[in-house]
């Protein structure tokens, strides 16, 4: 009995792109540890990447889901800003509770998801146009709710914001010689739970397989008995719901409401999904890849900043180069598939 040998030819497109993303992330991070040392050698530096990008991880999971079905949603950044502002106003001006703020975030996400999902799936309007309108509406509503940015002083919220999950055994000594525990914020725990749930959804459920089938070929999906319209609707509903949850996690991290919050988050979510191996053509993607896509995006930003290129355009140029690299890789994978 012959043993099957490992070969790149035996990998599916999804697994191949996932492997490339993970390898690129570890190469970048290890290179930063070797050549830049300083902060990258501290475990807390990695945890800070998670702390700063927990909301982006959640939003990117929803974005990947929509992209797998062949769609797009550029309203997520606006939804995050609207959730942050509504929760801030509710907590500070109406002395609300954290639980009530969570319900507001979920309601806003579901509201956007139902409307946009219906327009895309059942009225067959292009998702880019629908989500573009959603983005403008969310940004406009954020300004109407409150014009001026402000920090939230609600005691219950401040206590939740300052809650830390200690990571035992990974602390470091500070400059004063005092041992400091490594930690992550509550939002990171929420983000990791959502990554696991979405991974299981796409990997082991009928609905998850339907997302891939619809993104791969709608006609074939119809012939297989898949309800294409309902599948598209659910993907947009889940994406907006993730924007709502991500909005609250973002709010929990920054602790303020502002109309300028989450500017460009939709583009970062799309970039993270592409870097993570989700194809713009649909039918290919992996949530674990998206997770590493967010980490890769943040790591390259930290590297650029660490070498002294703090100007915003250098970060933009680096991200653009990284995106182009992964788009080329995807093109090679598509060509390989055709052969």
C-alpha positions, 0 to 999 in steps of 0.5 A, spaced: 500 500 500 503 506 497 502 512 502 500 519 498 505 524 498 504 531 500 504 536 494 502 543 492 498 540 486 493 536 492 491 542 495 485 545 494 485 553 492 482 555 499 488 551 503 493 553 498 492 560 499 491 559 507 498 556 507 501 562 503 498 567 508 500 563 514 507 563 511 507 570 509 505 572 516 510 568 520 516 570 515 514 577 516 513 577 524 520 572 525 524 577 520 521 583 525 523 579 531 530 578 528 532 585 525 528 590 529 528 586 535 525 591 541 518 591 541 517 585 537 520 580 542 515 582 547 509 577 547 505 583 549 506 586 542 503 581 539 497 581 544 497 589 542 496 587 535 490 583 537 487 588 542 487 594 536 484 589 531 479 585 535 473 589 531 477 589 524 477 581 525 470 581 527 468 585 521 473 582 516 469 575 518 463 578 515 466 581 509 469 574 507 462 571 508 459 576 503 466 575 498 465 568 498 458 568 495 461 573 490 458 580 493 461 585 497 459 590 503 463 597 503 458 599 509 461 596 514 465 602 516 459 606 517 455 601 521 461 601 526 461 608 527 454 609 527 454 603 533 459 607 537 456 613 536 449 611 538 452 607 544 456 613 547 450 617 547 445 612 550 450 610 555 452 618 557 446 622 555 441 617 558 445 613 563 444 606 560 447 600 561 452 596 557 447 590 556 442 595 553 448 598 549 450 591 546 442 590 544 443 597 540 449 594 536 445 588 535 439 592 532 443 596 528 447 591 525 441 587 524 437 593 521 442 594 516 443 587 514 435 586 513 435 592 508 441 591 504 440 583 504 433 584 501 435 589 496 441 585 494 438 578 494 431 579 492 431 585 488 437 583 484 441 590 485 448 590 485 451 589 492 456 595 491 451 600 490 447 598 495 452 598 500 455 604 498 448 607 499 448 604 506 455 607 507 453 614 506 446 613 510 450 610 516 455 616 516 450 621 515 446 618 521 452 618 525 453 625 525 445 626 526 446 622 532 451 627 535 456 632 531 461 633 536 466 627 539 466 625 546 469 620 551 464 616 555 464 616 562 459 611 564 462 607 570 459 601 568 462 601 561 469 604 563 469 598 568 468 593 562 473 597 558 478 596 563 477 589 564 483 585 562 484 577 561 491 575 563 495 571 559 499 567 565 507 566 564 508 571 558 509 577 562 515 581 561 519 586 566 518 593 565 523 599 565 522 599 573 524 592 574 517 590 575 513 584 572 508 586 568 502 581 566 501 580 558 493 581 557 488 581 552 482 585 552 475 582 552 474 584 545 479 579 543 476 574 546 469 575 542 473 576 536 476 569 537 470 566 538 467 569 532 473 566 528 471 559 531 464 559 530 465 562 522 470 557 521 465 551 523 459 554 519 463 554 513 467 548 514 461 543 517 454 546 515 450 545 509 449 553 509 457 554 509 457 549 503 451 553 500 456 560 501 461 556 497 457 553 491 453 560 490 460 564 490 463 559 485 457 558 480 450 560 481 447 556 476 450 550 478 448 552 485 440 552 483 441 545 479 443 543 486 437 545 489 440 551 493 436 557 495 441 562 492 437 568 494 436 566 501 443 564 501 445 571 499 440 574 504 443 570 510 450 572 508 449 580 508 445 579 514 451 576 517 456 581 515 452 587 517 451 583 524 458 582 524 459 590 523 454 591 529 458 586 534 465 589 531 462 596 532 461 595 539 468 591 540 471 597 537 467 602 541 469 598 547 476 599 545 476 606 544 471 608 549 468 614 545 463 616 540 465 620 533 463 621 526 470 620 524 471 613 527 472 607 523 474 611 517 477 606 512 475 600 516 471 597 510 477 597 505 482 594 511 476 588 511 476 587 504 484 587 504 485 583 510 480 578 506 484 578 500 490 577 503 487 571 507 486 568 501 478 570 499 477 571 492 474 577 489 471 572 484 467 568 490 467 561 491 474 561 495 476 563 502 477 561 509 476 564 515 482 562 519 486 565 513 482 572 514 484 572 521 491 571 519 490 577 513 488 582 519 495 580 523 499 580 516 496 587 515 497 590 522 504 587 522 506 590 516 504 597 519 508 596 525 514 594 521 513 600 517 512 605 523 518 601 527 523 603 521 521 610 522 517 611 516 511 614 520 508 618 514 501 615 512 503 614 505 508 609 507 503 605 510 498 606 504 504 604 499 506 598 503 499 595 504 498 597 496 504 592 495 502 587 499 495 587 496 498 587 489 502 581 491 496 577 494 492 578 487 498 576 483 498 569 487 490 569 486 491 570 479 496 564 479 492 560 483 486 561 478 491 559 472 493 553 476 485 551 476 484 552 469 490 548 467 
